[in-house]
Amino acid sequence: MNSTAKDALIKVMSRSADRGFTLIELLIVIAIIAILAALAIPNFTEAQARAKVSRASADFRAVATALEAYRMDTGRYPKGNHSSRVLNPWPERYGYRPTLERLSTPVAYLTGESAFYDPFKALWRYDNDLEERDSIDIPPGDLKNKQLYWYAARNATGAAEWDQPNDPDPFWYYLESAGPDLAHHNAGTFFLGIRSDTSNSRGRVGKLIYDATNGTNSRGSVWRVGGIPTGYAKSFYFMVQQKYGS
């Protein structure tokens, strides 16, 4: 509480201690409290968003270390599932195959699955260039509070998925947290329009990447990339590295 508001509140309360509050005095106290709440809540919201971004970045570092250990042992990164889903949260509906679970079993490159849970609970997915968005399927029951980071394995032609047996093995990947706008991106489709690393392509890619300097709830996701990027995605790869490190 700043000194001016504090002094005003003390003056009103001390003057009314013996004779009770008048309506005007009560309104003054309520107005002061409302002003202080209006100042405090945005700061609290921003602090929460910053803490979640830091949590996602820390989780990504742990997962990236495990992915590199997995690649050293197997010669490739794990393939991905359709729509970049990571774990298998809704098998009866989608039948997803184990993906990042392979980092915890049978070899424990990463202990447990807590590092796979996104602190931002996504509600949306952007189709392209952040112009349109659709709601995403939310698993029922307890799973709705255990939303997962999204993982995509990539090769020279596109996504490397378990259900595409003829796909070449992936040699780079990205991890995505929905970010404060609670929206994922159809990044694979977005990449198809980016054939070279230019200022124009970087301007487009910048829309995908969360940047707190544009406001706590600005659009864009928190990312992690690894491996060797393909030509048509280098702008994205290098900008994520520049923003979040490698």
Sequence and secondary structure as in RCSB ss.txt:
>XXXX:A:sequence
MNSTAKDALIKVMSRSADRGFTLIELLIVIAIIAILAALAIPNFTEAQARAKVSRASADFRAVATALEAYRMDTG
RYPKGNHSSRVLNPWPERYGYRPTLERLSTPVAYLTGESAFYDPFKALWRYDNDLEERDSIDIPPGDLKNKQLYW
YAARNATGAAEWDQPNDPDPFWYYLESAGPDLAHHNAGTFFLGIRSDTSNSRGRVGKLIYDATNGTNSRGSVWRV
GGIPTGYAKSFYFMVQQKYGS
>XXXX:A:secstr
  HHHHHHHHHHHHHTTTT   HHHHHHHHHHHHHHHHHHHHHHHHHHHHHHHHHHHHHHHHHHHHHHHHHHHHS
S   B GGG  S S HHHH    SGGGGTSSS SSSSSGGGB SS   EEE STTT EEE    SGGGGG  B E
EEEE SSSB BTT TTS   SEEEEEE TTTTEEE HHHHHTT  S  HHHHHHHGGGB  GGG TT S BEEEE
EE   GGGHHHHHHHHHHH  
